[in-house]
Amino acid sequence: DFCLSRGLGDVYKRQVFDIIHHLFLTRNGVYALVFNMEWLINDNQNEKQKALQFMRNWLSSIAVHTFNTTTKMTAPIVIVGTRLDKITNPSDHEKISTILHEHFSDNLAWRSVISNKDGKDSNGKALQWFFPVDNKAGSRSVGMKRLMTVVHEVINKAEYTHKEIPLTWLKVIDHMSDMKKDCLLLSDLKMLGERNGVSMEEVPYMLTFLHDVGHLMWLDEPGLRDV
């Protein structure tokens, strides 16, 4: 969850992250948009509107950076509501799901939001637009198990998950991990690649793939590509 009232240090960290967060967004992933359920059902309208704006900003950012013009879809998104230990009433979950649909169904990323087919409302089982979870219970909770099952299913169906890569790339990845360094120079990585059968010309393709699947960060831009 994000915090609506922050200290100056937290504000600074958030400002820095706001500037660079797009570097982490690729089409090859599943994004979890997390919010506090209490914010959407209490009487504090200011808090509610801040939370909704926060969520809209993230949905829009995912849309901008992961939208596929061919499929007209973004990367898959799961919306996760925390504080299930406090917001337990199915009618409240129904209300929250309605609020989410009313506020975000016009967003370009909404088509890629994964629905919760095992949700519950005042009438029993119902499709909902978010997954309520209890953070305190962790992976043991029913809600968290359901969420992770859905995420795993989406990842398993993704094309990039089953993309074949050269064995030589795997050798380079293993050697990179063994080095236990936060950063490597591109020149050092090219040498590492050559020792494992990856040509210098092939290295940019390998790094682009590893960046897209979240294994590392490499930006093929002047002033950034050397690290």
C-alpha positions, -999 to +999 in steps of 0.1 A: +000+000+000+011+035-005+009+060+024-013+091+021+007+110+046+045+108+042+076+122+058+099+143+037+122+114+031+094+093+018+082+121-005+117+124-020+119+086-026+085+087-042+095+116-065+127+098-076+107+066-082+080+085-102+108+097-125+124+063-132+095+038-127+089+035-164+123+018-168+108-012-150+077-015-171+077-040-200+051-060-218+066-092-204+051-094-169+021-093-148+014-062-127-002-061-093-020-028-085-024-028-047-047-006-027-062-005+008-099-015+008-106+008+037-099+038+016-127+031-009-156+024+016-150+049+044-167+083+047-135+103+040-141+114+004-107+131+002-089+099+010-111+080-014-104+103-043-066+103-036-066+065-037-086+064-069-063+090-085-033+070-074-047+038-090-056+056-122-021+070-125-006+035-123-031+020-148-024+048-172+013+043-168+011+006-175-010+014-205+015+039-219+045+016-215+031-018-222+002-013-248+004-036-278-009-019-309-015-053-325-035-070-298-049-037-283-040-050-249-015-041-222+004-064-199-019-084-176-030-066-144-043-079-111-059-054-088-053-064-052-072-051-021-055-054+012-070-054+048-092-084+043-089-089+081-108-057+085-130-055+054-146-090+056-182-083+045-189-096+010-213-066+004-184-043+009-163-063-016-192-059-040-193-022-035-156-019-040-157-039-072-185-016-085-164+015-077-134+001-095-155-007-126-172+027-126-139+047-123-116+027-145-135+009-172-127+037-196-090+033-191-070+018-219-055-008-195-089-020-182-093-047-209-062-063-195-074-064-158-078-100-147-112-106-130-116-126-098-140-154-108-142-167-072-153-134-056-182-132-032-209-106-029-241-103-008-258-130-029-229-155-028-203-162-055-197-135-080-172-122-105-153-092-091-126-069-104-101-073-076-086-099-053-091-092-015-062-105+006-051-105+042-014-095+043-010-106+078-019-142+069+005-141+040+007-171+015-014-192+039-046-173+033-072-185+008-072-151-009-035-151-015-035-186-028-062-178-052-043-147-064-011-165-069-028-193-088-043-168-112-009-151-117+008-184-123-018-193-149-014-160-168+024-163-168+023-199-180+001-189-209+024-160-219+044-164-251+076-151-235+075-178-208+080-205-235+104-186-257+135-207-264+169-191-259+204-203-267+221-225-241+251-201-243+228-173-229+220-195-199+257-200-193+263-162-193+234-157-169+249-182-145+283-166-146+267-131-140+249-144-109+281-160-096+299-127-098+274-112-072+278-077-085+251-050-087+264-036-119+286-048-148+302-028-176+290-037-211+326-043-221+331-068-193+299-086-202+310-088-239+342-105-227+321-129-205+299-136-235+328-144-258+342-169-232+308-187-232+302-187-270+281-155-273+294-131-300+298-094-294+270-088-319+247-111-301+251-095-267+226-066-273+199-091-282+206-112-251+205-081-229+173-068-244+156-101-238+169-103-202+157-067-196+123-075-210+118-105-187+130-086-157+162-105-151+183-073-152+181-037-163+198-026-195+189+005-215+201+006-251+205+044-251+235+067-253+250+073-219+232+044-203+240+013-225+276+010-211+264-003-177 
